[in-house]
Amino acid sequence: MVSLLLTVFILQVVIHLINTVGATTINELLWALYNKLPTPSSTAARNAALQKREVLRLKKEMNGISAQDDFARWAKIRRQHDKAVAEHDKSGTVCPYPLSCLQSHHQSDTRNLQHPPSKPPNPDSTTP
């Protein structure tokens, strides 16, 4: 069985690493690793990233074209951009919060570790 001293030492090393590297960095790393697994949320996240990349590409291309000089080409790209934005927004409602949910759980957990809930007062005590 692992000795208490070794357990406390390992726990302190882990806490020091978390404080040194940062909890958000560790969260992002764990989320990236989780998204490598074949889960439904990883597929949705991958699709959302591809759609976002397409929206940004079309936006960049649209900003590079003068609407006055080459209106037909600009309008075509604008329609593609609007369609891509609509698809991206629609897919965002399917899987709206996996990472933000993970982050909020982590923040509440660290808050509980830093400031544990106070004990309720003992009703049997006679002190005011």
C-alpha positions in Angstrom: 0.0 0.0 0.0 1.2 3.5 -0.8 2.4 5.4 2.2 0.8 8.6 3.3 4.0 10.6 2.8 4.3 9.5 -0.8 0.6 10.2 -1.5 0.9 13.8 -0.1 4.1 14.3 -2.0 2.5 13.3 -5.3 -0.5 15.4 -4.6 1.7 18.5 -3.9 3.6 17.9 -7.2 0.4 17.7 -9.1 -0.9 20.9 -7.5 2.3 22.7 -8.2 2.2 21.6 -11.9 -1.3 22.8 -12.2 -0.5 26.1 -10.7 2.7 26.4 -12.9 1.2 25.4 -16.2 -2.3 26.9 -15.6 -5.7 25.2 -15.4 -6.9 26.7 -18.7 -4.0 25.3 -20.6 -4.6 21.8 -19.0 -8.3 22.1 -19.9 -7.5 22.9 -23.5 -5.1 20.0 -23.7 -7.6 17.6 -22.2 -10.3 18.9 -24.5 -8.0 18.4 -27.6 -7.2 14.9 -26.4 -10.9 14.1 -25.8 -11.8 15.4 -29.3 -9.3 12.9 -30.8 -11.4 10.1 -29.4 -14.3 8.8 -31.7 -17.2 10.5 -29.8 -20.2 12.3 -31.1 -19.0 15.6 -29.6 -15.7 15.3 -31.3 -17.4 14.8 -34.7 -19.6 17.9 -34.0 -16.5 19.9 -32.9 -14.6 18.9 -36.0 -17.5 19.8 -38.2 -17.9 23.1 -36.4 -14.2 23.9 -36.9 -14.4 23.1 -40.6 -17.5 25.3 -41.0 -15.9 28.2 -39.1 -12.8 27.9 -41.3 -15.0 28.1 -44.4 -16.8 31.1 -43.1 -13.6 32.9 -42.4 -12.1 32.0 -45.8 -15.2 33.4 -47.6 -15.2 36.5 -45.4 -11.5 37.1 -46.2 -12.1 36.5 -49.9 -15.2 38.8 -49.9 -13.2 41.6 -48.2 -10.5 41.3 -50.9 -13.0 42.1 -53.7 -14.3 45.5 -54.4 -18.1 45.5 -54.5 -18.2 48.4 -56.9 -15.6 47.1 -59.4 -16.6 43.4 -59.5 -20.1 43.2 -58.1 -21.2 39.9 -59.7 -18.2 38.0 -58.1 -18.7 39.8 -54.8 -22.4 39.0 -54.7 -21.8 35.3 -55.4 -19.2 35.1 -52.6 -21.6 37.1 -50.3 -24.4 34.5 -50.9 -21.9 31.6 -50.2 -20.8 33.4 -47.1 -24.4 34.0 -45.9 -25.2 30.3 -46.5 -22.1 29.1 -44.7 -22.9 31.4 -41.7 -26.4 30.1 -41.5 -25.1 26.5 -41.6 -22.6 27.3 -38.9 -25.2 28.9 -36.7 -27.6 26.0 -37.2 -24.9 23.4 -36.3 -24.1 25.5 -33.2 -27.5 24.7 -31.8 -27.0 21.0 -32.1 -23.9 20.8 -29.9 -23.9 24.2 -28.1 -21.8 23.8 -25.0 -19.5 20.8 -24.5 -16.3 22.8 -23.9 -18.0 25.6 -22.0 -19.7 23.0 -19.9 -16.4 21.4 -19.1 -14.9 24.8 -18.2 -17.8 25.8 -16.0 -17.5 22.4 -14.1 -13.8 23.0 -13.7 -14.3 26.5 -12.4 -17.0 25.4 -9.9 -14.7 22.5 -8.8 -11.7 24.8 -8.2 -14.0 27.3 -6.4 -15.1 24.5 -4.0 -11.5 23.5 -3.4 -10.4 27.0 -2.7 -13.4 27.9 -0.6 -15.2 24.8 0.7 -18.8 25.3 1.6 -19.3 26.4 5.2 -20.8 24.1 7.7 -24.3 24.8 8.7 -24.7 26.0 12.3 -25.4 23.3 14.9 -29.0 23.7 16.1 -28.1 22.0 19.5 -25.5 24.7 20.4 -26.6 27.3 22.9 -24.2 30.0 21.9 -25.8 33.1 20.3 
